[in-house]
Amino acid sequence: MTREIRLNAFDMATIGHIQQGMWTHPRDRSLEYRTLDHWVDLARLLERGLFDGLFLADVLGVYDVYEGAPDAALRGAVQVPLLDPLALVPAMAHATQHLGFGVTCNLAFEPPWLFARRMASLDHLTAGRTGWNIVTGYLDSAARAMGFSAQMAHDDRYDLAEEYMALMYALWEGGWEDGAVLADRARGIYTDPSRVHRVRHQGKQWQLDAVPLWEPSPQRTPVLYQAGASERGRAFAARHAECVFLNAGSKANVARLVGDIRARAARPILAFVGATVVVGRTTKDARDRLEEYRRHASTEAALAHASASLGIDFSRYGLDEPIEAGPGNAIRSNVEAMRGWTKRKLIEQFVLGSRQPPIVGSATEVADELQSWVDETGVDGFNLSRTIVPESLESFIDLVVPVLQERGRFKRAYGAGTYREKLFGAGPRLAAPHPAATIRI
């Protein structure tokens, strides 16, 4: 049985997201990121293309590892300046009917009760189309911005996350029973007090004694994303995530990671792999477009991005000097992949200002490669990062989507219901054996 391919757009409320330097291209419109029209137009475009969701990344610190300063990131607009992604979603949701919204929020610096209310509010206002990408952060600059001297150690952050998730489930699932809201005008009773429960938590990191102020949202718990590929990250994903986001790497390694996470979870999990596509009407057209884009790629900005992601100051290395990829608090799976590399090898990967090599070709060739990834690795779909805005997504939707549809590998219409229902074809709320379901009253 052939599986339909899932598609998210992978973006960020900033100018330079993954492919550094593309904002200098004369056709790029990412400089409009500060306007609601920019994001509403993007949401409508994605819904026209029947995308499952818009996955919005976020960080809370500046990239200041390269040369020990933020200068390169500031010069190249490397995820700075950056807006709060949650502020964008209500406008995009109001302009669409089906598109889901996966938003990155760092739990290490979010007061649990306030965050639970914010996400429940978003789930209400989007009619159940919200998702949360669970992250614990990796930038010391973010920790300093929040009043700490440095990030917590990698595994300690996952301990923190386990407690946080238990508290989230208690607030979203255990506060209000499904029948608590009566909205009885005749008797003047909106809520049945006997069906609303105080949430008490006494943990290592947080203490709480409160009645949730919000009534149950359509999904209660938003669709849960997670992107950790380290040993600890995979264990966390298997316990909590519904969707996992993986870096491309080799197909063999992605297949290994997907198989490992699903075996640990023993429940449905969707896997998305990061991808960048440059597509043309012909192979030559695509290659010409790639060369045009390459003239705008920024090596310095890409090094600033990679230095922060890996916790390695690449300015300290000569081109052919072996890079020391020791333990640290950056993204561990990325660091492990750097063993044996040199700075020259790293720079050679920067085809379009990132370490992610693009898929380049005609619509048929791109569709072939996407299908190959799904069929050979077990992933369900892709998080497509932008190159030129909105050109890259318009080309993909106009050229690649029809080919996938003709092959029976992509939907021709949205299903009904919430974000979770569209993704999994089941109910709007998390079901057993997910730990959230055990808390629901």
N, C-alpha and C positions, 0 to 999 in steps of 0.2 A: 504493500500500500504506500503510495507516495504521500509525503507529508507537505502540507502547506507551509510556506516560509513566512516567518514573522518578521516585521520590520519596525524598528524605532528610529527616529532621527535622534542623533546624539549632539547636543548643543550646550551652550552656556551663555549666560547673560553678560557677554563680554565681546570684545573685538577679536582677539586672538585666542581660539580655543585649543585645538589639537594641531592643525596645520599652520605653523607659524609663518607669518609674512604675507599670507594670502589677502589680508586687508588692504595691501598696497595696490592690488589689481584694480584697474579703472572700472571694471564692471561689478566689483564687490560692493555690497551695501551693508556690511556688518557695522559700519560707523553709525548706522541708524538704530543701534541696539537700545538707545535710551528712550525710544518712542514706543507707545503701545501699538501703533499701526504696524510697526515692524513685526511684532510678535503675533498680532492677530492675523496678519497676512501669512506668516509662517504656518500657523495652526490651520488656517483654511486650505493652504496648499497641501499640507500633510493629510488632511481629511479627504481632499480630492484624490490623493494617491492611495487612500485606504490604509495608511500607516496605523499600526496598533497604538503607538504612543510617541510622545516626545519625552526623551530622557534628558533632564536638565542637570548637568554637573554643577558642582560648587566647591569652592575652597574658602577658608577664612583667614588666610595669611598670604603674604606676598612671596614670590619666588626670589629668595635672596641668598641661595647657596652658591651660585656661580659668582666667582670673584668676591664672595663674602659680602655682597651688596645687592640691592634690588635694581640697580641701574639698567642692566641689560633687559630685565623684564619690563621696566617702565618704558625704555626706548622702543621696544618691540611690541608693546601691548600684549604681553604674555599673561593672559588671564587677569589683567589689571589695566584699567579700571573694571570693576565687576559689581553688578547689581544683585540684590536678593532674589533668587528665582521664585520664591513663593509669591512675591508681589505680582508676578506676571500671569499666574495661572488663572485667576478669576476672569480676566478679560478674554483670554484665549478660550476658556471653557464656554463663556457666554456666546462666542462667535462660532462655536462648533456644537455637534450633537454626540459624536462618538469617540473622538480622539482621547486617549488616556494620557495622563501626565505623571511621569516618574520624577520626583524631586529629591535631590541630594540634600540631606541635613545631617550635620555632625552632632551626634548624640553627646559627645564629650563636653560640649559647651551649651547644651540646651536644657534648661530646667524641665524636668519630666512632665509636670502637670501642665505647664504653659504650652509645651510642644504637643502634648496629647490633644489639648483643646484646639490648637491651631490646625492640626491635621484633620481633626473631626469636623471643624468648621469648613475646611476646604473640601472634604468629602461631601458634606451637605450641599455646598454651593456649586459643585460640579456634577451633582446627581450621581455620585459614586464612581468618579473617574480618576481618583488619585492613587498614586503609588509613592512609596518612600524608599529611596536608596540609602540603606543603613551604612554609615561610615563612622569611623572613629578618628579620622584625620591622620596626617603624616608630616605636617609642617610645624617645625619649632616656632616659626614666625606667627602661626595661628595661636599656639599656646601662649606666646608672649603677649599677643593682642588681647588675650582673655585674662591676663594677670598672672600667668604661670611662667616659670623660668624656662621650661622645655616641655616637649611632649612626654607623655607616659611611655614606658617601654611597650614594645609591640604586643606581647602576650598579655600584659596588664590591661591594655586597652580592650582586649577581648573579654577579660574578666569583668571590666566595667560594663561592656556592652551586654553581657548576659544578664546582669542585674537590671540594667535599663530596660531590656526587652520584657522581663518579667513584670516590671512596673507598668510598661505600656499596655501589655495585655490586660492587666488588672483594671486599668483605667478605661480602655476601650471596650472590653468585653464583660467586665465584672461589676460595673457600677449600676447601670440601668438594665432592667429586664426588658425583653421585647414588648411586653404588655404594659409597661409603666406609663406610657403616654395615652391618656384617655381623651383629651380635648373635648370634654363633655360640657357643652355650652349650657345645657339645661340645669345641670347641678353646679356649674361654676368650678369644675375640677379639671385642671389640665393634666396633672401628674398624680398617680397613685403613690403616695409616700412609702407604702409597704413594699413596693417593687423597685425602690432606689436604695442602693447600698453604699455605705461609707467604705472607701478604700484605705486600708492601713498598710504601711510598709515600713519596716525597720531593717535597713540593710547596711552594708559596709560603706556605701557611697551616698545613699539618699535615705531620708526619713520623710514620711508623708502620712497625713491623716486628713482626708478630704472627701467630700461628695463631688463627683464630676458635675460640672455645670451644664454639660451638653447632653441632649438626648441622643440615642444611638443613630449613627449615620448609616447610609445605605450599605456600606461595607464593614462598618465598625472599625476593624483594622484595615488600613490601606494595603494595596498590593505591595508586597515586600521584595525589594531588590537588594542584592549584595554582590560585591565585586572582589572579595578576598580570594586569592588563589594559593596562599601559603597553606601549610598543614593546618594551622589554627584557623585560618580563614575558611578553609573547606569544611572543617568541622562545624563552624558557626553557621555557614551557609546551609549545610545539610539539616541543621536543627530549625532554622528560622526562615530562610529565604524561599520565595516562590519562583523568583527569576534570578539567575546569576549572569553576571556580565564578565566576560573573559577577554583578555588581550589575544590577538591572533596567534603569534608565534608559529610553530609548526602544527600541521594538522594532527600529527601523531600525539603531540603534547596536549593539544586541546581535547582530543578524544579521550586521553587518559584522565584529564581533569574532570570532564563531563561524566565519564563513567564512575569515577571515584565519588563525586558528590551525590550522584543519583543512588549509588549503592548504599551510601551512608544514610540517605534521607528516607528511602523506601516509601516515597510518595511522589506525586507529579512535581517536577521542577522544569521550568523552561530555561534554556541556555541561549544567551545572546553573545556573539563574538563581535568585537569591534572591526569595522571595515571602512575603507575610504574608496570611493568609486569615481573614476574619470571615464565617462562613456561618450561615444560619438555615434553618428549615423553610420560611419564605417570605421574600420580599424585605423586607417590613416588619420581620419578626423580626430579620433580619440588620442592618438599619439601626438598629433600636432597640438591638441589642446593641453596635453600633459606638459609638453615642452614650453608652451606659453605660460602655464602656471608656474613651472619650475623657476622661471626668471624672477619670480616674486618671492620665492622661499627664502627665509632668513636662517642662516646657520647659527648666528649668535643667539637669536631668540630660541631656536630649537635646543641649543646647549643650555640655556637658562632654564628651560622647561625640564629637560632631562636631569639636570643637576638637582633640582628640587625633588623630582619624583624619585630619584635614586639615592638622594642624600650624599652625592659625590660632587665635589667641586672640580669640574673638568678643566677649568682654567689652569689648574696646577700641573697638568700632564702635557707632555710632548705628544706629537702625533702618533708615534709608534711605541710609546711607553706603556707597559702593561698597567691596566687599571686595577686598583685594589678595591675589590667589591666585598668588603667585610660585613659583619653584622651591624645593624643600625636600626633606626626607628622609621625609615622611609618605607615605601611600598616593597615589602620583602620579596614577593615573587618577581618583581622587576629587577631587583638587585641580584637575585640568584641567576637570572638569565644573562647577566653581564659578565660572568666569570670567564676569564681568558680573553676579554675584549681589549682593544686599544681605542684611543680617541679617533684615529683614522677610520677604523671599522665602524665606529658609532656614526661619524659624520657621513660615511657612505650610505647609511640607512636613511638619511634625511632627504628623501626624494622631494617631498613637498613640505619640508619644515617640521617633520616629526619622524619618529621611529617606525611608524606604521606604513608599510609599502602599499601603494594604491593598487586596486584592481583596475586595469586599463583595457579598453577594447570596445568593440561594437556591442549593441544591446544583446545580441546572441552570445557573444563571448563572455560578457559580464554575467548573464544569466547562467551560462554553463559553469562558471567558476563558483557562483553562489550555491548552485545546486550541488556541486562537488563538495563544498564545505559541509553542507547539511548532511549529505548522504555518507560522507566518509568520517565525520567526527561525531555525529549525533547531536550537534547544536540545532536549535529550533529556528534561529534567525539571526539578525544582525542589528547592531547599533551603528548606523551610518553617520560618520562625522562629516562635516561640511568642508568644502574647499572654497569655492566662490559662491557668495550668497546673493540671491537664491538660485543661481544658475545650476549649481550641482544637483540640488534636489529636483528642480524642474526637469532637467535632462533625465534623471533617473526615473521620475514618475512618467514622463512622456515616452521614454524609449524602453526601459527595462521592465517596468511593471506590466505592460501589455504582453510581452514575451512570456513572462512567468505565468500570467493568467492563461494564455493560450496553451501552456503546457500543464495546466492544472496544478501549479505550484503556488499560486497566490489567489486570495479571495477576490470575488467580484462584488461583494457587498458586505457591510458590517452585520454582525449578529446583534441581537438585542441585549439590553441589560447593562450592568456595571462593567467597569474595567476588568474585574476578576472574571465575571461571566463571559466576556468576550474572549479573554485569553485562554480560559480553561474549559468553557462549556459546562460549567457546574453552577452552584449557587453563588450568591453575592458575598457570602461570608466564609471565612476559613473553616475547614472541616477537619475532623480527626484524621490522622494522628498529629496534626500540627499542634504545638503547645498552646496556641491561643484558644483553640476550641475547647480545651479542658477547663478553661477559666470561665467560659460563658455560663451564665445561670439559666 
